[in-house]
Amino acid sequence: MVAELFLRVKNVEFLILLRNKNKKWYTSLLAKKADITYPHAIQLVKKLEERGLVKTYKEGRTRYVELTELGEEVALALENAYRQLKRLGG
């Protein structure tokens, strides 16, 4: 896959999932949909939050994840690049 030459595909897919505002995303759901392990998802959320791309908040016992404004811009750019690369070779 051409995209794998340039991107960490699972991480990009993880971030792109957050663009769907119709869902309230929590880490285990993101891990399942992006096909990554839960520990990897936890680390990824932490790194993305440290860089200002996502924010987390807690409702009851569940911690939700959503994109910040900067995260939305980055996710959109990555999604566009990912689509272009997939057209080049799957």
C-alpha positions in Angstrom: 0.0 0.0 0.0 1.5 3.3 -1.1 0.0 5.1 2.0 2.1 3.0 4.3 5.2 4.4 2.6 4.4 7.8 3.9 2.0 7.4 6.9 1.4 5.4 10.0 -1.9 4.3 8.6 -3.6 3.1 11.8 -2.7 6.3 13.6 -4.1 8.4 10.7 -7.3 6.3 10.6 -7.6 6.8 14.4 -7.5 10.6 14.0 -9.8 10.5 11.0 -12.4 8.6 12.9 -12.7 11.6 15.3 -14.0 13.7 12.5 -17.3 11.9 12.7 -19.2 14.2 15.1 -22.2 11.8 15.1 -20.5 9.6 17.6 -19.2 10.2 21.1 -15.8 8.6 20.9 -14.1 6.9 23.8 -10.7 5.2 23.7 -11.8 1.6 23.5 -14.3 2.3 20.7 -11.6 4.2 18.8 -9.2 1.3 19.3 -11.7 -1.2 18.0 -12.6 0.9 14.9 -9.0 1.7 14.1 -8.0 -1.9 14.7 -5.3 -1.1 17.2 -4.8 -2.4 20.7 -6.3 -0.5 23.7 -2.9 0.3 25.2 -1.7 1.7 21.9 -4.9 3.8 21.7 -4.3 5.1 25.3 -0.8 6.2 24.4 -2.0 7.7 21.1 -4.7 9.8 22.9 -2.1 11.0 25.4 0.4 12.0 22.7 -2.4 13.7 20.6 -3.6 15.6 23.7 -0.1 16.7 24.6 0.2 18.2 21.2 -3.2 20.0 21.3 -4.9 17.8 18.7 -7.5 16.2 20.9 -9.1 17.0 24.2 -10.6 14.5 26.6 -13.4 14.9 29.1 -15.2 12.6 31.5 -18.9 11.9 31.8 -19.6 9.5 34.6 -17.0 6.7 34.3 -16.3 7.2 30.6 -13.6 9.4 29.2 -14.5 10.8 25.8 -12.1 12.1 23.1 -12.7 14.8 20.6 -10.7 16.9 18.1 -9.6 20.4 18.9 -9.8 23.0 16.2 -6.2 22.3 15.4 -6.9 18.6 15.4 -9.7 19.1 13.0 -7.4 20.9 10.6 -4.7 18.2 10.9 -7.2 15.4 10.6 -8.8 16.9 7.4 -5.3 17.4 5.8 -4.3 13.8 6.7 -7.6 12.4 5.4 -7.1 14.2 2.1 -3.5 13.0 1.8 -4.6 9.5 2.8 -7.3 9.4 0.1 -4.8 10.6 -2.6 -2.3 8.0 -1.6 -4.9 5.2 -1.6 -5.8 6.2 -5.2 -2.1 5.7 -6.2 -2.0 2.1 -5.2 -4.4 0.9 -2.7 
